[in-house]
């Protein structure tokens, strides 16, 4: 009962806290706009079709279509860290039809409706239309992802008004949360198996006892009495002890100064950390820092590295100086590169103008917004006053959805072309001479993981020319740009250096070309069926024969101490798989630079396969290679798993390292499940972004890193750490200790129950198989709690080697994965020990006490307690002062209770109290000592011999 109460109370407290949190969330007040004005409503009472007003820094209560904002630009920023784990701000646009209305109340004077698609999982897409019927030609506007405000995001600027389209379980954020499974450690499962075995033993023993009785009289009643008497075989207190042990391990991990900031979120599986065989890691932000630095610009004939950036700067300064001198001379053309284009396009442009074009393209083609700190507090009025605001460089920061883009824009700033302002329709660049150039944004085609590229169409304010800029991955861009002979080779070279490459291209459009494109594009955006395909087809009509400007290379730096950590994990026998969404070349190069693949190893790059036959051939080619790392892309992996799942997993598991690139989040989780299913070994996943959450939850043990990509992974994980290098200590020291200690603790608790049951069995058989309890209730309870609890529990502090040794010799960790600390073999040894000791204690007590049978209980119980305390001392490998305290405390408690509670020490058959006078006699003391020595000495001798002749690996190191 006590055990259950402890567990239930703990769960109930958690549940109650959750309930209070939910209630708090559901009773937040929001302003709802009605015909009669504003009304306050609870967030749980919001319904579809309500108009809700959300203030700055307030959470959005449900999925809405964005109708109006207080900002002049008709747009606002929202923070989506709770939704997709990204820390940057996203720009959202109000429906222009309602944004243009003069006042708030006019929302009720128009007759309009919104059509929205049915609720679905994808947070990055939305299709809908907004129709206003009462205007003369009915107004149709297409709604896309940028007109929506998803629930659980936060408004970062201005006040917004939206119409609710999805609530409750239909909101995107709720549909994307999967119910995580409860993780149960392998150790707990093994102990459960042993407990089942013990239960069978209990039943068997009771049946044997009844049989020996000869099935006399109401035998089934006796059977149940025996079942109750021997019920101590089943270690009920094991759960409480282990739970407390786990809490202690968690506390030790959090208190470890060598790995600061580590949080244990799932306290039930610290032992898993000691048994890992596969470690699946994400690349960006986990092995690398996710901090980008611009390293290289390649123009086809010339390449600029970090040391030659000043040349680019000079070119830029000169070319803009020329432009301005021309402008002052009333010349109409704005850029030097314009003149030859119209007359003779085949003229080779000078290096200077090519650099100019390339830098301008990089400065314009992006989704970055400069944010100024100083005017954060000023209201929206002054924000868009004139160009003479505070554009000083000190307080400018860039907000963008990917760190690559910020790195590119910061680089253009360093060579002299600075992005100073951006809103929905225009952006302004500052030249080295301090002039402001304005460009109107006509269209933006955002980056998606399918298209792998982004485009933008801008119109130069001064000259009115329209240019379509595009940048993207080399795979996507190589077919779009005009034929050239250097792009593929240079991309390969950069990837080998570990740089992330982007190809930048442009195309000049005439006014007619653009107008034609715009009408087709708007038509495609309004279609309800296959909208994405139609829009993509229209955009692709522009993406032909574009002029290749340059190739950029950005470096992603490795985290601190990644190499030694990976080295250590490899020596510990852990196989490391890197699962990344990045492209093959970058992934391979990071694998080499982080020493995931050692210098001497070959790398087998799995060729892209699409059919069963190709997969078969590739697998055979791979089978012939020995000891080489495997690099495979997500789609080839999918094909292999479809046809040759078993063979592929078997081959991959033999590899020292595996790199899977271009993995989707679901694929990552799928790989984890495959490994668990095929190998039966323990897996650990480590990642830092929202895209790693599914992998972390699927693994036996999930570790999250609090990184640049937000806190989502670290919140979903079982353990959260601040740096990748901490994982070494977490596994080698804490994981190893937790497992070894829990194994010792578990077997000891079982041994404790078995001894007393053996004594009961001997007692009953001596008394003609009477089902009479040997010890009274209180003694039994006291035995499991006060007398032996502290010493047994102090096994939690035991350690076989010092942490420094464990880190120095990671090979020690390898032994644990075989699971030798707790197996049926060790369990049987403990069972034999228990039977031997129980038998000795009881027979000893009966032999030495023929005359005064009354004292059997006192003698045997005292000997039993002493034996237990000595056994704990025997098991301990390294003493800790708390252990000594615990041993003496328990002994003290026992002696005190002997004096005060003496009426309990009588056998139940004779109700005579054991007198204190007897306990203090010499006979009592020497007889108890004799029995204890006989029960413990042989074990000490055996243990000593075992350590002499076959020492365990850790003792070899400590000697």
N, C-alpha and C positions, 0 to 999 in steps of 0.2 A: 504493500500500500504506500509506504513511504517513498519508494522509488518512483512509482507512478506519479505521486503528488509532486515531487520535485520537477519531473518532466512536464507535467500538465501546467504547473504554475508558470514555468519558464515560457512555454508556448503561449499561454493566455496573456502574459504581459506583452509579448511581441504583438499578438493579435490586437490587443486593446490599443496599443500605440498606433498600429496601422489604421484602426477604425477612427481614432481621433484625427489622424492626418487626413484621411479621406473626407471626414466630416468638415474639417477646416477648408479643404479644397472646394468641396461642393457648396459651402455656404458663403463663398466670397461674393461680394456684391458688385454688380455691373450696371451701367446706365443703359436702359432700353429706350429707344426713341418711339413714341407713339403719336397719334394725331393730337393728343392733348398735352404733348410735351414729354419731358424726360421722366422715367420711372425707374426706381432701383429694383433689380431682380437678383435672386440668388442664381449662382451659375448652374445649379441643378434644375432650375425651372426654365432655362432658355430652350426655345423650341425653334424648329426649322422655319425660316421666313421672318424671324425677328430682326430688327435693325439694332445692332449693339454698338455702343460707343466705347472704345478702349483708349485709355490715357497712356502717356509715355511711361515706360518701365512697368506696365501692367501685363500680366499674362493673358493671351488670347484664349477665351473659354471654349470655343468650338470652331470647327472649320468654317470660314466665311469667304465671301467674295468681297473684295475691297472696293467700296463705292466712293468714299470721299476722304480727304485728309485736310488738316489745317495748314499743311506745308504749301507754299506757293507753287512748287514744281509739280504737284499732283503725284508725288511719290513718297515713300517712306522706307526706312531701314528696319528690318527685324532681325533679332538674334535667334538662331535656330539650334543652339548647342544641345537642347534637350531632345531634339528630333533626329539629327543626323550626326551629332558629335563634332560638327565643324564649329570653330570658334569665331569665324568671321561673320560680318553682317551681310544680309541679303537685301537686295533692292526690290521693292514691290511697287507696282504701278496701279493707281486707281482707275476705274472704268471712266473713260474721258467724258462720256455722255452725262454721268451724274456729277463728276468733278466740276463740269462747266456750269452747273446750276448755281444761281446767285446766292441762295441761302439754304440752310439746313432744312427748314420746313418744306422747301419745294420738293423734297423727296416724296411727299405725299400727294403732291398735285399732279405728278406725271403718272401715266399708266404704262407700266413696264413689267417684264418678267425675266427671270433668269432660268436657263436650262442647264442642268448639270448632269454629268455622266453618273453611272451608279458607283457606289463607294468601292474603292479598290486599294491595293497595298502600296502602289508606287507613289512615294512622296514627291518625286521629281516630275510628275506629269499631271496634267488636268486638261480636260476638254469641256467647253461649255459655250453658250452664247447668251448675250444680253440683248433683249429686244425692247425697244420703246415703240408703242403702237400709236400714241396720240399725236405724234408729230406728222408732218404732211407726208413725205415719203417715210415709211417706218424705218427707224434706225436699227441696224443690226451691227453688233460688235462681237468679235470673237474673244472668248475668255481663255487664257492659257495659265500656266503655272504662275506667271508673274502678277496675275490679278488676284491670287488667292492668299489668304492668311490662315495657315494651319494652326490647329489648337496646340497649346503648350509651347508656342514660340512667344517671344517677348518683343513688344514694340520699342524700338530704340530711338525713334525721333517722331515728334508731332503727335497729334491725336487722330485716331482713325475711326471711320464708321463703316461697318460692313453688314451684309445680309447673310444670315446663317444658312449654310447649305447641308452640313452634316453635323450630327450631335452624338454624344455617347459612344456606343460601340462602333459607330460607323466612321468616327474621325480617323484620319490617317495615323495619328500617333498611337491610338489604342489598337488599331488593326495590325500595327507593326510590332507590338510587344508579344512575344511568344511566352507561353508559360514555361519557365525554366524547370527542368526536372530536379528533384531532390537528389543531391549527390551523396552516395554512400561509399565510404572508403573500403578498399580491399580488405584491410585488417578487420573491419567490422564484419564483413561477409565471412571471413575465415573463422572468426570467433563464433559467429552464428552457427557455422557448420559444427564446430566443436561442441557448442551447447546442445545441438540436436543429438549428437553422439552421446553426450552425458545423460540426456533425457532417456534415451533408449536404455542406457546402463541402469538408470534408476528403476525403470519398469522391470527390467530383467532381474535385478537384485531383489525387488519386492516379490516377484513371482517365485524366485528360488526360495526365499524365506518361507513363503506360504507352503510351498511344496515340501520343504523339510519339516514343517509343522505337521504335514500329512493331511492337509485339507480338512482339519477337524472343525466341526461345528460351523458357525457362520464364517466360512473362510474368506468370502469376498469382503466382509467388513474388515477382517484383519489385513487383507491386501491393501485396502485404502489407508489403514492406519500405518502400515509400513511405508506406503507412498509418501505419507506426510512426514514420517520420521526421517526418511532418507532425503527429503526434499532439499536438504542443504547441498546435495550434489550439484543442483542447478544454481549457477552463480548469479543470483538476482542482483547482488550488489555490484556486479561487474559493470553494468550500464552506468550507475552513478559514478563509480570510480573512474571509468574511462571518460565520461563527460567532464568530470572535474579535471582529469588529466589533460584533456584536449584544451580546456579553458586555460590551464596553466601553460601549455605550450604556446597558445596564442598570445598570452601575456608576455612570455619570454621573447617571442618574435618581435612584438611591438616595442619591447623595452631594449632591444639590442641596439647599442649605439653605433655599431658598424653599418647597419642598414637603416638609417633614420627615415621616418615617414612611411614605413611599411605598415599596412593595415590588414588585419585578418577579418574578412567579412563573413566567411563561412567557417564557423569554429568546429565543424564536425569532421573535417578531413585533413588535419595537419600531417597525419602519418603518410598520406598519399605522396607527400613531397619526398619521401624517402624511397619510393619504389618506381620512379619514372624510368621508362625506357625510350620513349619518343618525346621530343620537344618540338612543337610546331610553332614557328615564330613568324610574325609579320615583318616586312622589311622597313617600310617608310615609318619613321617615328619610333621604331623599336630598336632596330639595329642602327638606323641612321637618325640624325637629329631633326630631320624635316626643316632644316634651315638652309635656304638655297643661297649660293653665291655665284654670280655671273663670272664665267671663266673664259669663254672663247667666242669670238665672232668670226665666221668664215664667209668670205664673199666669192668663193670659187677659185679666184686666182691668188688672193691674199688671205692670210689668217692672222687674226689679232689675239694675243693672249693677255694675261693679266699685266705683263710688264710693258706692253705696247699700247695700252689704252690711251695714253697721252697723245699719240698720233691721231687717233680718232677724234679726240677733243679738238685738236688744232684744225683738222679738216672741217669739223662742224662749225667752229668759230668763223673760219674763213668763208665757208659757203654762205652762212647767214649774213656776214658782213657785206658780201657781194649783193645779196638780195636786197638789203636795205638801201645800199647805195643806188641800185637800179630804181627802187621804188621812189627814192627822193628825186631821181631824174625823170619823174613822170612816166617811167616805163610801165606798161600795163602788166607784163608777165611777172609772176611772183617767184618762181623757183628757176634756177639756172637750167634745170634739166628739162624744162618744158619746150624750149625752142626747137631743138633738133627732132623731137618726137613727131611733130606734126608733118614736117617736110620729109625727112629721111629717117625712118625708124631704125635702119640698119647700122647707123653710126655707132661705133663702140663708145660707151660713155666713159668719162674719166673716172679714175678711182675715187676722186673726191666726191663727185656727184653720186656715185654708187653708195658710198658710205652714208652720204646725206640721206638718200632715199631709204636705206636700210634702217638707220636710226629713227627716222621719222615714222616708218612703218611700225617699229617696235614700240614707239612712244604712243601710237594711236590705236594699235590693234590689241585691245585688252579689255578687261572688265574691272579695272581698278578705280577706286574713288579716293581722292585725297581728302583727309579729314583734318580740320584744324582744331587744336585743343582750346585755344584761348577763347574762341567764341562759342564754346559749348553752352555756356549759360545764357547767352543772349537769345532773345526770342527770334522767331522766324522772320521778323520784319527786316532786320539789317542784313540778313544772310546774303541776299542777292542784290545788294545795293549797287555799287559800281565796281569796276575792276580794281579800284584803288584800295581794296581791303588788305588785311594783314596776310600777305602771301609769303611771309618770311619763312626761310627754310627750317628754322629751329623747331617750330611747333607743328610741322606737317607730318602726319603719318598716313600710310596707305592701307586701305581696306580692300581685300580681294578674296575670292573664293579659293585661290590656290597660291601657295607660297612661291611657285615658279613665276607667276605673273608679277608679284611684288618685286622679286629679284630683278626682273627685266626692267620694270619702270624705275627702280632705284638706280639701275645702271645707266639708263638714258639720262637721269638727273645728273649722275656723276660726270658724264661727258658733255653736259651743257644744255640738254633739251629737257625741260622740267614740266611735268604735268602739274598744273596749279589748281585747276578747277574742273569739276565735271558734274553735270546734272543729266536729266533724261535725254535732252535734245542736243546738247553741245558739250565740247570739252575745250579747254584752253591750255596751250603750251607756252612756256616762256623760253625765248631764245637766249643764247649766251649774252646777247647785247641788251637783254632786259625787255625786249618787245614781247607783246602778248599776241599769239596767233590763235584765232578761233576757228574751230571746225564744227560743223553741224552734223550730228549723228542721224543718219537717215534710217538705217536698219542695223540690228545686231543679231547675229546668229550665234547663240551661246554654245559653249563646249559641251558635248555629251560623250559618254564613254563609247557609244556606238560610232559616232562620226569621227571622234578623236581630233577634232579641229574646231576652231572658232573663227568667225568672220565678222567684218564690220564695214558698212558703207558710209563714208563721210564726204561732206562737201566743204571745200576750202572757202572761208568767208570772203577772202580778198579776191580770189580769182574765179570762184564759182565752179571750179572743176570737181567732178565727182570721181572718187577712187574707191575701189573695193579692195580692202586688205584682208589677208587671211594668214593664220598661222596654225600649225598643227604637227602631229607626229609624222615622221618620215614615211611610215607605211601608207598613211592616208594621203599625204601631199604628193608623193612621187608621181601619181597618175594625173594630178591636177596641173602641175606646173609644166612649162614648155620643156622640150627635150634638152637634157644636158648630160655631161659625162662624169660629173664629179660628186653629185649629191649622195648617191648610195655609198660610195667608198668613204667619203668624209664622215657620214653618219656612223659607219662601222668603226672608224678610227676613234671618234669621240666616245662612242659607247664603250670601247675597250679601255678608255681612260676613266670610265665611271661617270661620264657626264650625261645629263638628261638633255636630249636634243629636241629642238623645235625648228621647223622650217617656216620661213616667212616669205610670203609672195604678195603680188599686187596686180591689179588690173584697172586701167582707166576706163571709165564709162562715159558715153555721151548722154546728154539729157534725154534723148528719145529712148535709148537703150534702157535707161533707168526707169522712165515712166512706164514702159511696156512691162518691165520686170515687176514694178510695184503693183500694178493692177492684177497681174496673175498671182502674185504672192498673197495679196489680201483676199482674193477669191479662194485660194487654197486654204487660208487660215479659217475661213468661215465654214468649210465643209464639216459635216458631223461624222461621216464615216471615213476611216483611214486617213485622218487629218495629217498625221505625222508623215505618212508616205508621200502624200500630195505636196506638202510643204517641202519635203526633202527634194522631190523631183524638180520643183521650181528653182530652188537654190542651186541645184546641180547644173541647171542650164547656164548659170553664171560661172561655175567653177570649171572653166575650160581654158587651156592655153594661158595660164596665168604666168606673169613674169616673176621668175625666182629672184628674190633679193638677197637673202642671206640665210645662214644656218647658225643658230645660237646654241651654246653649250652651258648648262648650269650644273654646278656640283652640289650634291647632297652629302654633308659631312657625316662620318660615322660617330656613333655615341662614344662616350668615354669608356675605355677599357673593354671594348667589344671583343677584341682579338684574344686577350688572355682568358676572358670568360668562356668564349666558345671552345678554346683549347682545353680548358679545365673540364668542361662538360663532355667533350669528346673522350678525354681520358677516363672519365667516370663511366664510360660505356653507354652514354646517352646518344641516341641517333637524332641528329637535328635536321628537321625539314623546314625549308623556308617557303612560305606560301605568300605570294605577293600579287597585287593587282598590276604591278609595273610591267614594262615590256621586257622581252627576253634578254636583250643585250645588257640593259642596266642591271637586271637581276643577276646575270652571270658575273658581271663585273663587280658588283657588291659582294657576291659570294666569294670571289677571289680576294678582294681587298680586305674583307673581314676575317679571312682565313677559315671561312666555313668549309671551303675546299682547300686542303693543304697544297702547298706549292708543287709537290711532286705528283699529285694525282691528275689523272686524265679527266676531262669533262666530256661526257657523252651528251650531245645535244640531240634530243629526240626530234626527228623531222616531223613537220606537220602532217598528220594523217587524217583522212576523212572516211575511208571505207574499211571494211573488215580485212580485206586482203592486204592493204597497205600496213594496217596495224600489225598484222601477223608477221610481215617481213621485217618491220622495224623492231618488233620485240625479239625476233630471232637474232637480228644484228646486235641488239643490246646484250642478249644472253651470252654472246661470245666474249664480251669484255669482262675483265676481272678488276675488282677494286677501283671502280671509277665512279665519279659523281654523276648524277642524272639531272638534266635540265629539261623540263617538259612544259609545254604551254597548256592552258586550261582546256582548249577545245580538243587537242589531241588526247589529253587525259580522259576527257568525256568519252571519246570513241573507244579508247582502250578498255575503259571500265565497262562499256556497254557489251563488248564481245568477249574480252579476255580478263575479266575482273580478277579472278583468282591468280592467274599466271602473272599478271602485271604487279599485283600487290606483293607476291612472293619475291619477284625480282627486285622490286624497289626496296623491299625491306633489307635486302642484302647489301644495298649501297651504303657507303659511309655517310653520304649526304645527298639530299634530294632537294631540288629547287623547282617549285611549280610557279610559273609566272602567268599573268593575266587570269587570276582566279577571281571568281565572283564570291561574295560573302557566303552564299549558300554552298558553293563548291568547297570552300575552306572547311565548313562544318561537315560536309559529306566525306572529305578525306579523313577527318578525325574519326568519324564513325566507322569508316572502312578499316582503319588501323585497329580500332578496338575489337571489331568483329573478327578480323582475320588472324590477328596475332594474340589477342587476349591479354596483351601487355598494357601497362598503364600509360596514358598519354597526358601531356600537359600542353596547353596552348597559351601563348603569350602575345599580347597585342596592345595597341594603344588607341585605336579609333573606333568609331561606331560600326565600321565595316568588319571589325574583328569580334563583335559581340557574339554572333551565332557560333563562331568557332570556339570561343572561350566557354560558352555555356555547354557546348557539346562535349568538351574534353573532360577527362576524369578530374582534372585539376586546372582551373583557369587562373592565369595571372594577368593583371592589367597594369599598364604603365600610365601614370598621369602625364600626358604629353601635350604636344602642341595641338593635337586634334581634339582636345576636349577631354571631359572626364568620363565619357560614357562607358568606355571599356573598363576603367578601373572601378566603376560602380557595379558593373555586371559581374565582375570577376570574384573569385573566392579569396584571392590575395591581391592587394594592390601595392605596387612598389614605385619608387620615384625614378630609378635608373636601371637600365638593363644589367649593369654589372653586379647589382645586388642579388641577382638570381643565383649566382654561384654560392654565396654564403647561405642563402635561404634553403637550397637543396642539400649541399654538402654537410652543413652543420645542423640546421634546425630540422630538415626533413629526416636526416639520418637518425638524429637523436630521438625525435618523436616516435619514429617507427620502432626503434629498438626498445625504448622505454615502454611504449604501449604493449609491445609483445610480452615483455617481462611482467608487466603489471597484470595483463590479462591471464597469463598462465599462473601467476601467483594466486590470484583471486580464486581460480578454479581449484588449485591445489589446496587452498584453505578450506573450501567446502568439502573436498574429497576426504581429507584427513578425518574431519569430524564424523562424516558418514561411515568411514571405515570403522572408527571406534564404536559407533552406534551398532554396526553390524556385528562386531565381535561381542559386544555387550549382550545383544539380543541372543546370539547363538549360545553363549554360555548359560543364559537363563532360559534354556529350553524354548528358544524362539518366541519369547513373549514380546508382544509389540508394546514395549514400555520405553518411554524416553529416558535417555541416560542423564541429560542435563535439563534443568528446568528452563522455562521460557526466557527468563531474564538473562540467564547465563548465555544462552544461544544468541540473543540479541547483542549482549555485551561483547561476545566473542567476535562477531562480525564488525562491530562498530568501535567501541571505546578501546578494547584491548589491542586489536591488531590493525585498526584502520590507518593510524598515522605512519607506522613504519612501512606498511605495504604501499601506502600512497607516496611515501618519500622516494620510492623507486623512480618517480617522475623526475627527480633531480639527478639521476644517475647518468654518467657519461663514460664511455669506454676510452675515448681519446680526447685530447684537448682540441678545441676548435681549430687552432693553428695547424695541428697535424692533419686534421680532416681536410683542410683546404690544400695542404701541401701534397697530400697523397689522395687525389680524387679516386684512385683505383679502389679505395676502401668502399666507395659507394656501390661499385659494381657487384660486390658480394650480396648487397641487400636485395637486388632485383631478383635474385633466385628465391627470395622469400624463405630463407633458412631459419630466421629468428623465431618464426611461428609456423610450424608445419605439423602434420600428424605424428611425425617422428618425435619432435621435441615434446609434443603433447603427451605421447605415450610414456616418454621418460618421466614426465612430471606425474602421470597417473601412478606409475610404478613406485616412485618416491613416496607418493601420498599413501599408497596401500601399505608399503613397508613401514612408514613412520606410524600410521594409525594403528597397525597391528602391534608394533613394538610397545607403543604407549599403553594400549589397553591391556595386553597380556602382561606387560611389566607390572602395571598397577595391580592386576589380579594376583600375580605370582607373589609379589612382595607383601601382600596384605591378606594372608589367609585368615588371621585372627580378627582383625578389626575391619570388617567389610565396609563399615559405615564410611571409612575414609577414602574409599576408591575414587569418589567423585572429586574430592579436593585434590588428591594426588594427581590423578590423570589430567585434570583440567590445568593445574599449575604446570605440569610437564608440557602439556600441549601449547600453552601460551609461550613458554620458554623456547620450545622447538620452533614455533612460528617466528619469534624474534630472531633466533639464530639463523633460520633459513633466509630471512631478509638480508642479514649481514653476509650470508654466504653468496647471495645473488649479486650484491652490489659490487660494481667494478671500481668506482671512484667515490671516496667518502666525501660528504658535504656536511658542514656543521649541523644543518637542520636535521639530517638523518639521525645523527647521534642524539640530538634533543628528542626526536620522535621516539627512538628506541627506549630511552630512559623514562620519558613521559608515560609511555604505555605500561612499562613495568611498574612505575609508581602507582598509576591508576589501579593496576591489578592488585598490588599489595594492599592498597587502601581498602579496596572493596572486600578483600579477604577478611580484613578486620571488622568491617561494618556490616557486610551483608552475609554474615556467616550462615544464616538459615537456608540460603539457597544451595549450599554446598552438600546437601544430603541427597542420596539417591531417592527417587520418588517412592521406592518400595518401603523404606523405613523412614518415618518422619522424625528423624532425630537430628538435631543440629550438630554440625561438626564444631567441636569446641575450639576456642582460640588457643587454649592451652596446648592442644595437640599440634596445632600448626607451627607453634614456635619451638617444638622439640627438635633435637638433633636428628632423630630417626627420619622424621618427615623430610627434613632438608636433604639428608644424604640419599634417601630413596628417590626423591624427585630428581636430584642431580644425576643419579645413576641412570635412570630411565632416559633422561634427556640426552646424556652422553651417548648411550647405545643408539638412540634414534638419529643423532646428527653426525657423530664422528665418522662413520663409514663414508658418508657423503662428502665430508671435507677431504678425506683421503682420496676418494675417487676424483674429485674435482682437481686436486693438486696433481695427481698423476696425469689427468687429461691435459692440463696446461703444460706439463713437462713434455709429454710425448707428441701431442698434436695441438700446438698452440694456435688460436685463431689469428687472423692476419693483423688485427689491431695490436695484439700483445707483442708481436714481433717488432712493431715500430716503437712501442713505448719503452721496451727494455734497453 
